[in-house]
């Protein structure tokens, strides 16, 4: 009778290879997170070095209207639009005229900025204490809103019509 003996075979996994694999995998998952923040940006605010938030131009920039509604929103970060042609001290009617001129000239981003400024100026109002959260029922504000929505849907002609209605009222 013959006896068989069993020998055990031990396999070692090279730890260097496994470590490199883990580092590579970790690096691939961390890259998208690093790509979201510009170099040198403040991690708390996202502001570039030397940039004061709310002052001057911020990135990203765009000359086109966008982020007005769901149809034209491509990013969670709304781009900085060109300043209104009349600056920061106009009335709502001044901004509406500037928005109309921008639309006629094909400058949709500048038109959007002017419409937003017109709406902001039109919202300046006196209300009774405790009523500050009540939305305005102003006809002017609804016409400006309609112009912004038409612009967001890419309908410049309709936006100009809404602006004309707001200017005539």
Order of alpha helices (4+ residues) and beta strands (2+ residues): alpha-alpha-alpha-alpha-alpha
